[in-house]
Amino acid sequence: MTAALTDTDLTGLPGVADWQLVPGGPHGTLLVAGPPPAAEREPSHSSVPGGDSTDATARATAAGDDSVQDTDPAPLPALMRRLDETALLTMARVLDRTRLFRDGRGHDADEVLAALAAAPRHAWLVRRWLRTLAAENRLVQDTRTGRYHGLEVPDRREHARALRDLDGACRGLGYPPSMTRFFRSAAERLPLLLQDRATLQEVLFPDGRTDTAQGNYRDSTPSRWANHAAASLVADQARHRAAHAPLRVLEAGAGVGGTTGTVLETLGGTPVDYLFTDVSPFFLKEARDIFGARPGLRHALFDIQADPLAQGFAPASQDVVLAANVLHNARHAGRALAALRELLVPGGLLVLVESCQEHYQALTSMYLLMSPAPDEQGWFTDLRAGQDRVLLTAEEWTRQLDAAGFDPLPVLPADGHPLAAAAGQRVLAGRARPGVGRPDPDRVRAALADRLPPGAPLPRVHAVDRVIRTTTPTGAPC
């Protein structure tokens, strides 16, 4: 559908000064923005209605710090580096097993992919390996041809020793023993995982157990800090709801409930209508087993890639939307944020927990979960398009929030905090701004329907405050 729309169809729509067509879903999405303000607005840290965002973020920081007070943050960067070093050795060992780099000649990424027999959907990951090893001086890339040679290969004993030493690093970072086993199993099966002859889900959820994932998203030091800080922001929002009304919370992509438990515990006896959602029925069943029939806790399926309204969620129905370690999966971050904003009341709070700094260990483990599905035609269509990356930086998230119609709060932990540099796990939040100056999506759709042949399908329309321009791999604007 989106390919059939032309500039003629989209020019002069009521109130629309800028627009962007986003592929995905049955008919695509049209992001529309009104005229820009007289001066370009920089993302601002809004004040909380009835309160002060400085107080809220200070309380959130204190909650995060209290949750890890038994942990010395000083060794954490070195421990993360040990995990990364093991991943670098693993990448080199897997590449060496192809025997491709033993002839002294240069090879391009396509030759490496063929030698590994990697599934096409994981090609981005192998390209990241090559660039990462070159950046770490473990591989040489010819600047003229782009071909790679001179792979530095660790011997078998060095790699085995690094895998054994994972236990100490994981323990220092607060991971349970199951997480160490996961990293080792992923490294041992990596060639099969790249070929889709094994799945990472089998390694992450052995026999259907979720303790490994919970260790990652709940128990590790960075996750504990982020979960408690996020829970503090959610609890602060409860002070600004209508008297005696339950706090309406939608948690998107709740997964194994790594953040859910901390939020529910922090809310305590606060009246709450808490909707635990995920795209998979498996996690909904797990949530029922873990949290039981807690008053005010409900469960529902929700796909962040699809239109929430078409999935039965009402606009302006939530006081808080929480999304922990899930929104980086959205194929277009701006579209997903605009859709979530529509679920919030004006002044409602969106709280994200996101990794904003890449660690090499993920390139040999968790990132295998983020490759596009075998039948998926495209991948990311936002600022990450053509870049072989998944994560956004904290600064990029802040600008995406601002453009989608949120007033961003300060990113936590703040720059300079020991955990900010060590782990890269950040809490990002924003308040839904009133839609002053935004085009009316219903008027836009009606005008568009008048311009198209009768019965022609229409894209979903989201009004945003600003369209963030991206470029395709060829450099053409999109």
C-alpha positions in Angstrom: 0.0 0.0 0.0 2.7 2.5 0.9 4.4 2.0 -2.4 1.2 3.1 -4.2 0.9 6.4 -2.4 2.5 9.3 -4.3 3.7 12.8 -3.4 0.5 14.1 -5.1 -1.6 12.0 -2.7 0.2 13.3 0.4 0.9 16.9 -0.4 -1.6 19.4 1.1 -3.2 17.1 3.6 -5.0 19.2 6.3 -2.6 20.5 8.9 0.3 18.4 7.5 3.6 20.1 6.8 5.9 17.1 6.9 5.2 13.4 6.6 7.0 10.0 6.4 5.7 6.7 5.1 6.8 3.8 7.2 6.5 0.2 5.8 5.2 -2.6 7.9 1.9 -4.1 8.8 -0.9 -4.6 6.2 -1.0 -1.1 4.8 2.0 0.7 6.3 2.0 3.8 8.6 1.9 7.5 7.8 3.6 9.8 10.3 2.4 13.3 9.9 3.7 16.5 11.6 2.4 20.1 11.5 4.4 23.2 10.8 7.6 23.5 12.9 7.7 26.0 15.6 9.4 29.3 14.9 12.5 28.1 16.6 13.7 24.5 16.6 12.9 23.0 20.0 15.6 21.1 21.8 14.4 18.1 23.9 13.5 19.5 27.2 13.3 17.9 30.6 9.7 18.5 31.5 8.3 19.1 35.0 5.9 16.6 36.4 2.4 17.9 36.7 2.0 18.8 40.4 5.6 18.1 41.1 9.2 18.5 39.9 11.0 16.1 37.5 14.2 16.8 39.4 12.7 15.4 42.6 11.3 12.4 40.7 14.6 11.5 39.0 16.5 12.1 42.3 14.2 9.6 44.0 14.6 7.2 41.1 18.4 7.4 41.3 18.3 6.9 45.1 16.1 3.8 44.6 18.5 2.4 42.0 21.5 3.0 44.2 19.8 1.5 47.3 19.1 -1.7 45.3 22.8 -2.3 44.6 24.3 -0.9 47.8 25.9 -4.3 48.5 27.9 -4.1 45.2 31.1 -2.2 44.6 30.7 -0.5 41.2 34.4 0.0 40.7 35.2 -3.5 39.3 32.1 -3.6 37.0 33.8 -2.1 33.8 36.6 -4.6 34.1 34.2 -7.5 34.6 32.2 -6.4 31.5 35.4 -6.3 29.5 36.1 -9.9 30.5 32.8 -10.9 29.0 33.6 -8.9 25.9 37.1 -10.4 25.7 35.7 -13.9 25.8 33.2 -13.0 23.0 36.1 -11.7 20.8 38.0 -15.0 21.3 34.8 -16.9 20.4 34.2 -14.9 17.2 37.8 -15.5 16.1 37.7 -19.2 16.8 34.4 -19.6 14.9 35.8 -17.7 11.9 39.1 -19.7 12.0 37.1 -23.0 11.8 36.1 -22.0 8.3 39.9 -22.2 7.3 39.1 -19.1 5.2 41.8 -16.9 6.8 44.5 -19.5 6.7 45.5 -18.8 3.1 46.8 -15.2 3.7 44.5 -13.7 1.1 41.8 -11.1 1.8 38.1 -12.1 1.9 35.0 -10.0 1.8 32.0 -10.4 4.0 30.0 -12.4 1.4 32.8 -15.0 1.3 32.8 -15.3 5.1 29.1 -15.7 5.2 29.3 -18.5 2.5 32.1 -20.3 4.4 30.0 -20.1 7.6 26.9 -21.2 5.8 25.1 -18.6 7.9 21.4 -18.1 7.5 20.7 -14.8 5.5 18.9 -13.3 8.5 22.1 -13.5 10.6 24.3 -11.9 8.0 24.2 -8.6 9.8 25.7 -10.2 12.9 28.6 -11.7 11.0 29.3 -8.3 9.4 29.4 -6.9 12.9 31.9 -9.5 14.0 34.2 -8.6 11.2 34.1 -4.9 11.9 34.4 -5.5 15.6 37.5 -7.7 15.3 39.0 -5.1 13.0 38.3 -2.3 15.5 40.0 -4.4 18.2 43.0 -5.1 16.0 42.3 -8.8 15.8 41.6 -8.6 12.1 42.9 -6.3 9.3 40.6 -4.7 6.8 42.1 -3.3 3.6 40.9 0.3 3.4 41.0 0.1 -0.4 39.1 -3.1 -1.1 37.3 -3.6 2.2 38.5 -7.2 2.3 39.6 -8.8 5.5 42.8 -10.7 6.3 45.3 -11.4 9.1 42.9 -12.9 11.6 44.5 -13.2 15.1 43.4 -16.7 16.3 43.5 -17.7 20.0 44.7 -21.2 20.6 42.2 -23.7 21.9 43.5 -23.6 25.5 43.3 -19.8 25.7 39.6 -19.9 24.6 38.8 -22.7 26.9 40.3 -20.9 29.8 38.3 -17.7 29.0 35.1 -19.7 28.9 36.0 -21.2 32.4 36.7 -17.8 33.7 33.3 -16.5 32.7 31.9 -17.8 36.0 33.9 -15.2 38.1 32.9 -12.3 35.8 29.3 -13.3 35.8 29.2 -13.7 39.6 30.8 -10.3 40.0 28.1 -8.8 37.8 25.3 -10.4 39.8 24.4 -13.1 37.3 23.3 -16.5 38.5 25.2 -19.6 37.5 22.5 -20.3 34.8 23.7 -17.2 32.9 27.3 -18.5 32.8 26.0 -21.8 31.4 24.0 -19.8 28.8 27.0 -17.9 27.6 29.1 -21.1 27.4 26.4 -23.0 25.6 25.8 -20.2 23.1 29.6 -20.0 22.4 29.8 -23.8 21.9 26.8 -23.9 19.5 27.5 -20.7 17.7 28.1 -22.2 14.2 24.8 -24.1 14.5 23.0 -21.0 15.7 24.3 -19.0 12.8 23.0 -21.6 10.4 19.6 -21.8 12.1 20.3 -25.5 12.8 19.7 -24.6 16.5 17.8 -21.8 18.1 18.9 -19.5 20.9 15.5 -20.0 22.6 16.6 -23.6 23.2 19.7 -22.3 25.0 18.0 -19.4 26.8 14.9 -21.4 27.9 16.2 -25.0 28.4 13.3 -27.3 29.0 11.0 -24.3 29.0 12.7 -22.8 32.1 13.0 -19.0 32.5 15.5 -18.8 35.3 18.4 -17.8 32.8 16.4 -14.9 31.3 15.3 -13.8 34.8 18.9 -13.8 35.8 19.7 -11.4 33.0 16.7 -9.1 33.3 16.1 -9.2 37.0 19.1 -10.3 39.1 22.1 -8.7 37.4 23.5 -5.5 39.0 22.7 -3.3 36.0 19.1 -4.7 35.7 18.4 -4.4 39.5 19.4 -0.7 39.3 17.4 0.0 36.3 14.3 -1.9 37.5 14.2 -0.1 40.8 14.7 3.3 39.2 12.0 2.6 36.7 9.7 1.4 39.5 10.3 4.6 41.4 9.2 6.7 38.4 6.0 4.6 38.1 5.3 4.9 41.8 5.7 8.7 41.6 3.1 8.8 38.9 0.6 7.3 41.3 0.7 10.5 43.3 -0.8 12.5 40.4 -3.7 10.2 39.4 -7.3 11.1 40.3 -8.2 10.6 44.0 -8.7 6.9 44.9 -8.6 5.9 41.2 -6.4 2.9 40.4 -3.1 3.7 38.6 -3.6 2.3 35.1 -0.3 0.7 33.9 0.3 -1.1 30.7 3.6 -3.1 30.6 4.5 -3.8 26.9 6.7 -6.8 26.1 6.9 -7.8 29.8 8.6 -11.1 29.0 9.7 -13.0 32.0 8.5 -10.2 34.3 12.0 -9.2 35.3 10.8 -5.6 35.8 7.2 -6.4 36.7 8.0 -7.8 40.1 10.0 -4.8 41.2 7.3 -2.4 40.0 4.5 -4.3 41.8 6.5 -4.5 45.0 7.3 -0.7 44.9 3.7 0.1 44.3 2.7 -1.8 47.4 -0.9 -1.2 48.4 -1.5 1.4 45.7 -4.7 0.7 43.9 -3.6 -0.5 40.4 -5.0 -1.7 37.1 -1.8 -3.4 35.8 -2.0 -4.9 32.4 0.9 -7.4 31.8 1.3 -7.9 28.0 3.6 -9.7 25.7 3.5 -11.0 22.1 3.9 -14.6 23.3 1.2 -16.6 25.2 4.2 -18.5 26.8 5.1 -15.4 28.9 1.5 -14.7 29.9 1.3 -18.2 31.3 4.6 -17.7 33.1 3.4 -14.5 34.6 0.3 -16.1 35.9 2.5 -18.8 37.6 4.9 -16.3 39.0 2.6 -13.5 40.2 -0.6 -15.5 40.8 -4.0 -13.9 41.1 -2.7 -10.5 42.4 -5.6 -8.0 42.7 -5.6 -5.6 39.8 -3.2 -7.6 37.6 -4.5 -8.6 34.2 -2.8 -10.2 31.2 -3.2 -9.7 27.4 -1.4 -10.3 24.1 0.2 -7.2 22.6 2.5 -6.8 19.6 4.5 -3.5 19.6 4.9 -3.8 15.9 1.2 -3.5 15.2 -1.4 -0.9 15.8 -2.5 -0.9 19.5 -6.0 0.3 18.6 -6.5 -2.5 16.2 -5.5 -4.9 19.0 -8.3 -3.6 21.2 -6.5 -1.0 23.3 -8.3 2.2 23.8 -6.7 5.7 23.3 -5.9 7.7 26.4 -6.6 4.7 28.6 -3.3 4.5 30.5 -1.6 6.6 33.1 1.7 4.8 32.6 3.2 2.7 29.8 6.3 0.7 30.8 8.5 -1.1 28.2 11.6 -2.8 29.6 14.2 -4.2 27.2 11.7 -4.5 24.3 11.3 -1.3 22.3 14.6 -1.7 20.5 12.8 -4.5 18.7 10.4 -2.1 17.1 11.1 -1.9 13.4 10.6 1.9 13.5 11.1 3.5 16.9 9.3 6.7 16.1 6.2 4.8 14.9 6.1 2.6 18.0 6.6 5.6 20.4 3.8 7.6 18.6 1.5 4.6 19.0 2.3 4.2 22.7 1.8 8.0 23.3 -1.8 7.6 21.9 -2.5 5.1 24.7 -1.5 7.6 27.4 -3.6 10.4 28.9 -2.1 13.9 28.5 0.7 14.1 31.0 0.9 10.3 31.2 4.3 8.7 31.7 6.2 6.4 29.3 9.1 4.6 31.0 11.7 2.7 29.0 14.5 0.4 30.1 17.0 0.1 27.3 20.6 -1.0 26.7 22.2 2.1 25.1 25.7 0.8 24.8 26.7 -2.3 22.9 28.7 -5.1 24.5 30.5 -7.7 22.5 29.1 -10.6 24.5 25.7 -9.9 23.0 27.1 -10.4 19.5 27.7 -14.1 20.4 24.5 -14.6 22.3 21.5 -12.4 22.8 21.7 -10.6 19.5 20.8 -13.9 17.7 17.3 -13.2 19.0 17.2 -9.9 17.3 17.8 -11.0 13.7 14.8 -10.6 11.4 12.4 -13.6 11.1 13.1 -15.9 8.1 9.9 -14.7 6.4 10.4 -11.0 7.3 10.8 -8.8 4.1 12.6 -5.9 5.9 14.3 -5.1 9.1 14.7 -1.7 10.8 13.2 1.2 8.8 14.2 4.1 11.1 17.6 5.7 11.8 19.1 2.2 12.1 18.2 1.3 8.5 21.2 -0.3 6.7 23.5 0.1 9.7 23.6 -3.5 11.0 22.8 -2.3 14.5 19.9 -2.8 17.0 20.5 -0.4 19.9 19.9 3.3 20.0 22.0 5.6 22.1 20.5 7.5 25.0 20.7 10.7 23.0 18.9 9.1 20.0 16.2 7.8 22.3 15.8 11.3 23.8 15.3 12.8 20.4 12.9 10.0 19.3 10.8 10.7 22.4 10.8 14.4 21.8 9.8 14.0 18.1 7.0 11.5 19.0 5.4 14.0 21.3 7.0 13.4 24.7 8.7 15.8 27.1 11.8 13.7 28.0 12.9 13.4 31.6 16.7 13.1 32.4 18.2 9.8 31.4 19.1 7.5 34.3 21.7 6.7 35.5 23.1 10.1 34.7 26.4 10.4 32.8 29.2 10.0 35.2 27.4 7.4 37.4 29.5 4.3 37.7 26.8 2.1 36.1 26.2 4.3 33.1 29.6 3.5 31.6 29.9 0.0 32.9 26.7 -1.5 31.6 25.0 1.0 29.3 21.5 0.0 30.7 19.5 3.2 31.0 16.1 4.3 32.1 14.5 6.8 29.7 11.1 8.4 30.4 8.9 11.1 28.9 5.5 12.7 29.5 2.9 12.8 26.8 2.6 16.4 25.6 -0.8 17.8 24.7 -1.3 17.6 20.9 -1.4 21.3 20.2 -0.4 21.9 16.6 -0.4 18.3 15.6 -2.5 17.3 12.6 -5.8 15.4 13.3 -5.2 11.8 12.2 -8.9 11.3 11.4 -9.0 14.4 9.2 -5.9 13.2 7.5 -7.3 9.8 6.8 -10.6 11.2 5.5 -8.7 13.6 3.2 -6.5 10.8 2.0 -9.5 8.5 1.3 -11.0 11.2 -0.9 -7.8 11.2 -3.0 -7.6 7.4 -3.5 -9.8 5.1 -5.5 -12.9 3.9 -3.7 -12.1 1.0 -1.3 -8.4 1.5 -1.5 -6.8 0.5 1.9 -5.4 3.4 4.0 -2.3 3.4 6.1 -2.5 3.9 9.9 -1.9 7.6 10.6 0.0 8.8 13.7 0.4 12.5 14.4 3.9 13.4 15.7 5.6 16.6 16.7 8.5 16.1 14.3 9.5 13.7 11.6 13.1 12.5 12.0 14.7 12.1 8.6 16.8 9.0 8.0 18.7 7.8 5.0 18.6 4.5 3.3 21.8 2.5 2.6 22.0 4.2 -0.8 21.8 7.6 0.8 18.4 8.5 -0.6 16.0 10.2 1.8 13.3 8.0 3.3 
